Amino acid sequence: MNTAQATPENPEEPFRVGKPLVVAVDGPSGSGKSSVSKAVAKRLGLAFLDTGAMYRSVAWHCLNGRIDLQNAAAVEAAARTLAMEQTLDPETELFRVNGINVTDAIRTPEISAAVSAVATNLGARAELVRRQRAIIAEHHRRIVVEGRDITTVVAPDAEARLILTASEEARLRRRGLQLGGTQSAAQLTEQVLARDAKDATVADFQRAADGVFTVDSSDLDFAQTVDAVIAVVRRAVHADPAA
């Protein structure tokens, strides 16, 4: 396991132009994976894949269609048959399920409470991993991919692999701010810590495997965290001028 320190980066300086550059980002809930990964993708000129939104989209589809989330076969069938669209541009956010815009709907507390039923369904998970790998290939392996088990299952051959983590206190605080202070302490704990515990039964996203870097953002602000992740990417592909 490697741990990187935050270092300033020049956002205008490209590297590995015309070559594959998959950046795989794992981490627990509330660690800032999505926002940081988007910023990294923007700075490096890469596509951005939010895999968590795919699980949320399946959960939304099941709830909207009154599919019992405890019916494993029905949830797996939903994951295999529904049409999902999402923008891979880090500058915009758009998700559609069977043509319906669910961009806002999949971010509600109701979906946050339900999504683990999809994430822990092994059949549904296998189908979404298949789709995620296809998206990586379709974008010529120039993409930032964030979620769970990305570094070990979805993209174990990524050019840069890292876990973005933070203390429980920092993660709960950030998720509370993200939700505009609308959730109680108990609700935040359920959405962040309890969800991690459920998802950890099928995915290892908090321990760095061999060759996977760790960035701890507990004491970093957003810009410092983005710089730290880009520093890891450069080290991983041996593009760090200081290396």
N, C-alpha and C positions, 0 to 999 in steps of 0.2 A: 504494500500500500504506500502511495506517495501523497504528500500533502504540499500544496502550493501556497505561496504567499502572494498577496495582491501586489501587482506591479503596474505602473501606468502603461497604456498601449496607445498607439497612434491609430485612430479609427479609419484613416484614409490609406493605410498601408496594407495592400492585399498580399496574400501569400497562397501558394499551391493553386495558382490560377490555372484552370484547364485540367486539374488533377482531382481525383476523388478526395472528398473531405467530409466524412460523416462524423458528427459530434454527438455522442450518446450520453445523455444526462439522466441519471437516476436520483432518487431521493425521497424522503418522507413528505407527507402533507405539510403545507405551510412553509416549506423551505425556500420558496421563491423560484421553483423550477421553471414555471411557465414564463413569468415576466423576464427573468434573467436570460433564459434560452432565446426568447424573442429578440432581446437586445443584442445578444451574441450573434444570432443569425443576421440581423440587420447590419451589424458592424463588419461581418465577414462576407456579406453578399451571398448568403446561403438561404435555401428554403427552410421552412420551420414546420415540424409536425408535432402537434399536441396529441399524444396517444390517449391521454386521459379523457379528452373530449369524445373519443370514439366509444369508450366504455360508457360515458355519460349519455351519449346519443342512443345506445342500445337500451339503457335504463329508461330514458324518456319514452322511447318507442314502446317498451313493455308496459309502462304505467299508462301511457296514452291509449294503448290498445287493450288495456285490462288483461294483460298476460301476467300470470302469477309468477313472480320472481323466484319463488321457491320451486317452481317446475323446471328443473334443470334442462330437460329436453326441449321445452318450449322456448326458453331463453337462448339456448344454443341455436335453435332453428331461426330465431329472430336475428341473431348475429350473422347467420349465414345468408339470409335472404334480403334483408333491408338494404336499401340504396343509401349510402352515406356520401355526402360531399363536404369538403372543407377547403377553405383557402389555405395555401401553403406559403402565402406572402406574410412575413412577420409584421408588415405595416398594417394589415387588416385582419379582421376576425369574422368569419362567416361559416356557419355549420348548417347543413340541411339534412333532413331525414325523410326519404321518400318525397323529396321536393318541398318539404315544409321547413321554413326557417326556424331553427331551434337555438340560435346563437345565445339568446338570453335565457331561454327556458332550461337549458341544461346546466345553468350555473345556480339554480335555486337550491335552498337548503333541502327541499324534498328530494331532489336528485342526488345531492351529496349523501343523504341518508340511505338511498337505495342502491348506489352504484357498486358497493362492495358485493352485492348479490350477483352482479355481472362479472366483476373482476375475479371472483373466486369460482366461477363456473369454468371448469377446465376446457370444455368444448367451445364455449364462446371465446375464451381467451386464446385458444389455438387459432380460431378463425380470424380474430383481430390481429394476432401476430402475423398471420399470413398476409393480411391486407397491408400491414405496416411495412413488411419487408418488400412488398410489391411497390409501394409508394417510394421507398428509398431507391429502388432500382430505377423506377421511372424518372426520377430526378437526377439520374447519372451520379448517384452517390455524392451529391453535394447538398447536405441538409443537416440541420440540427434536429435531433429527435429526443423528446423528453417524456418521462413517465416512470413506470415501474419495470424492473428487469430488462431495461433497454441494453445495459452494458453486458449482460450475460446471456440473454435469450434472443432479443429482437435483433441486435446489431453487435454481436460479440467480436466481429472483425472490423469495427469502426476504427477510423484513424485516431480518434481521441475519445477516451471513455472516462467519465468522472461521476462521482456522487456529490451532489450538492446537499449539505446538511446544515442544521442549526439546532440550538438548544430547544427544549420543549417550550420554555418561556418565550423565546423569540418567535417560534412558529405559531404559538397561540396568539401572541400579540399581532403578528402580521396578518393572520387569517381574520382576526377580529376587525382590523382596519380595512381589509379587503372587502368585508361584508358591511362596512359602514356602521359598525357598532350595533347592528340589529340583533346579534346573537348573545345569549347569556353565556357565562363561563361554562356551565354544564353542556350547553349546545356546542360550544367550540371544542370542548374536550371530546365530545362524541364524534364530531366531524373530523378532527385531526388525529387524536391519539387512538381512539377506538377504531377508526377506519384503518389506520396503519396496522393495528394488531390483527384485524380481519384479513387485510390484503397480504400480510406477511405469511399467512398460511400457504400461499401459492406462489409468492414472489419474494426474492431476497433483494431488497433495494436499499438496505441501510449499511451493509458491510461491503467494503471494497474487495473485489476479487483481485487476483494477481494482474498487474498491469493497469489497474483502475486507480485514478487519482481521487483525492478527496479535497473538497473545498468547504470549509466550515465558515459560514457567513454570520455566525452569532454576533460578532462584534464588528461587522462590516456594513457600510451603507450600501445602497443599491449600486451606485457607480463603482465602488470598490469591489463588489462581488462580481460584476460584469468583467472588470479588469482581471480579477483573479482567475475567472474561468477562461478568458482568452489567453492568459499566461499559460494555463494548463494545456490548452490546445496547441500553442506554439511549442511547448516542451515536448508534447506527445509526438509531433511531426518534425521535431528537430528544426523548428523555424524560429527559435528564440535567439535574437541577435546576441544576447548575453551568455548563451549556452556555450 
